[in-house]
Amino acid sequence: MSEATRRSPDEVGARLESGKDALLVCAYADEAKFRGARLEGAISLGTLNAKLPSLSKGAEIIFYCG
């Protein structure tokens, strides 16, 4: 596992638009908070937990909170 790296919004946008294996995840566990802070293309923390077994080892997971 890699160390967490802070990225600017521009860097995150470029990474997601590049088509590389990256996943945008809202860090709130509460679904109501997720809906209030959801960014386009983001998934909830609960959805991430359900997807973990099927994610590739090289996938970049980008967490944010609003």
N, C-alpha and C positions, 0 to 999 in steps of 0.2 A: 504494500500500500504506500502511496506517495504522500508526502507532506502537503497540507492544505496551502493553496496559493491564492492570494487576493487578486482579483481581476477587475478592471474598470468595466463599466457597462458597455463601452465601445468594444473592448476585447471580447467580452462574452457574446455580443451580437455578431461579431466577425466569426467567432468560433462556431456558433450555431448555424450561420449562413454558409459556412464552408462545406457543410455536408459531412464533416468528420463525425466520428462516433462520440457524440456528446449529448447529455441529457440535462435539462433544466428542471430543478426540483425546488419547490417552495418548502422551506424548512419548518413551517408550522405544522404540528401534528393535528391541530384542530381544523376540521374541514370548513367551518365557517370562516376562520381566519384565512385559510387557503383561498376560498372564493373571493374574499375581500382584497387579497394581495396578489391574485393570479396574474401572471404575465403570459402573453401569447406563447403557446407551445409548451408551457410548464405543466408538470404533473405534481400531484400531492405527495407528501411523505408516505402516506399509506399506500399509494399506488407504487411508489418506488420499492417499498418493502415487499410487495407482491411480485414485482418484476426482478428482484435481485437474483434469484436462481437462474434466470434466463439471460442476464446481461453478459456481454463479452467482457473478458478480463481487462481489455484495453479501453473500455468505455470511460469517458471523462464525465463525472457527475458534478454539475455546477449547482450549488445550493445558494439560495437567496432568501432574504426575509424583507418584508415590505414595511 
